[in-house]
Structure formats: structure tokens, C-alpha cells
Amino acid sequence: MRTLVKKGEPAALELVGFHGSPGELSVVGPLLAETAVPLGGAIDFTAHITNVSAGPVSLAIDYVIHHMKANGKTAPKVFKLTKRGLAPGESAEVRRTHSFRPISTRVYYPGTHAVHLQINGHEFGLTGFSLLKTEEAP
């Protein structure tokens, strides 16, 4: 079940109490603070989510970073952001800083990466950014 929830499988999310479809939400973002990040730096983003339906929604809000791999292709990695309930007409803003400092379990490659939100298993707002080699950094 954990794998299905992390993959954003709508039926699994419904079983654990998250409900709300794309048509019930207005999502602006993710909005990036910068579009170029030096290796070892971090990317900041925000998003504004509004419940436009007539009923309450319960949301599992994740974000997905599409990491550049050595072969030039990208691979998605899901990160948990928050869980939130919204009443009809209610809005919420979410913020996150995602670090690109070197770690032992992941190798970062310079190039075009991307981020999008995953809310109750549905994708919103794919936004690209560049990860720069340290000597390319401004």
C-alpha cells in the first residue's frame, strides 16, 4: 500500500482518506524563486492551491523532482510535502526548499531538471530549472 500511495495511485489514496480530483482544485505553481541552481545549492518553490468545489477536500500534496541522469534522460523522485484539508473556497500556500548538496545515495548531474506537484496522485505544473556545475554558478 505504501508504494501505491507514494506513486499517487488514486484508489490507494482514497482508501487512506484522501479525496479531491483535479477539477475540484485550482493550482498555481510550483513557482520557482530561481531557474538556475549551483550544484550544492537549493531550489525554493511555492504553490497556491484553492478548493473550487462545493465540498471539502482532503489532500496528499507531494512534489516530484525529475533528476538528470548520466545518460541525459530524467528520472522522477517523489518527495512528501504535506497533508492538508481545504473547505469549499479555502486556499493554502505551500513552500519548500529542496537541496542539491552532495549525498551518498544520489549523484547529481548538471543540466535541465524539473519539478511538479502531485496532489492526490494528479500532476500539476511541470516547471524546469537548470542545475549548474559549481564553476558555472553565477
QUIURFEN-V116561 format. One record per backbone hydrogen bond with DSSP energy under -0.5 kcal/mol. NH is the residue of the N-H (numbers start at 1). CO is the residue of the C=O. E is the energy in kcal/mol with one decimal. If there is no record, write none. Layout:
# QUIURFEN-V116561
((NH & CO & E) (NH & CO & E))
This chain:
# QUIURFEN-V116561
((5 & 1 & -2.5) (6 & 2 & -2.5) (7 & 3 & -2.2) (8 & 4 & -0.5) (8 & 5 & -0.9) (9 & 4 & -2.7) (10 & 8 & -0.5) (13 & 9 & -2.3) (14 & 10 & -2.2) (15 & 11 & -1.8) (16 & 12 & -1.4) (17 & 14 & -1.4) (18 & 13 & -2.9) (19 & 17 & -0.6) (19 & 58 & -1.0) (24 & 21 & -1.8) (25 & 22 & -1.4) (26 & 50 & -2.6) (27 & 25 & -0.5) (28 & 48 & -2.6) (29 & 27 & -0.6) (30 & 46 & -0.6) (31 & 46 & -3.2) (32 & 30 & -0.6) (33 & 44 & -2.6) (37 & 130 & -3.0) (39 & 132 & -2.4) (40 & 100 & -1.6) (41 & 38 & -2.9) (43 & 98 & -2.6) (45 & 96 & -2.5) (46 & 31 & -1.8) (47 & 94 & -1.9) (48 & 28 & -2.6) (49 & 47 & -0.5) (49 & 92 & -3.1) (50 & 26 & -2.5) (51 & 90 & -2.6) (52 & 24 & -2.3) (52 & 50 & -0.8) (53 & 24 & -0.9) (57 & 86 & -2.4) (58 & 19 & -2.2) (59 & 84 & -3.7) (61 & 59 & -0.7) (61 & 82 & -2.9) (62 & 60 & -0.6) (62 & 118 & -2.7) (63 & 79 & -2.7) (64 & 116 & -3.0) (65 & 77 & -2.3) (66 & 64 & -0.5) (66 & 114 & -3.3) (67 & 65 & -1.0) (67 & 75 & -2.3) (69 & 73 & -3.0) (72 & 69 & -1.7) (75 & 67 & -2.2) (77 & 65 & -1.7) (79 & 63 & -3.0) (81 & 61 & -1.7) (82 & 61 & -2.4) (84 & 59 & -2.5) (86 & 57 & -2.6) (89 & 51 & -2.1) (90 & 87 & -2.2) (92 & 49 & -2.6) (94 & 47 & -2.5) (96 & 45 & -2.2) (98 & 43 & -2.9) (99 & 97 & -0.5) (100 & 41 & -3.5) (103 & 106 & -0.8) (106 & 103 & -0.8) (108 & 106 & -0.5) (109 & 68 & -0.6) (111 & 131 & -2.2) (113 & 111 & -0.6) (113 & 129 & -3.2) (114 & 66 & -1.1) (115 & 127 & -2.3) (116 & 64 & -1.8) (117 & 124 & -2.5) (118 & 62 & -2.6) (119 & 122 & -2.7) (120 & 60 & -2.2) (120 & 118 & -0.6) (122 & 119 & -2.0) (124 & 117 & -2.3) (127 & 115 & -2.7) (129 & 113 & -2.3) (130 & 35 & -2.9) (131 & 111 & -2.9) (132 & 37 & -3.2) (132 & 130 & -0.6) (136 & 133 & -1.5) (137 & 133 & -1.0) (137 & 134 & -0.8))
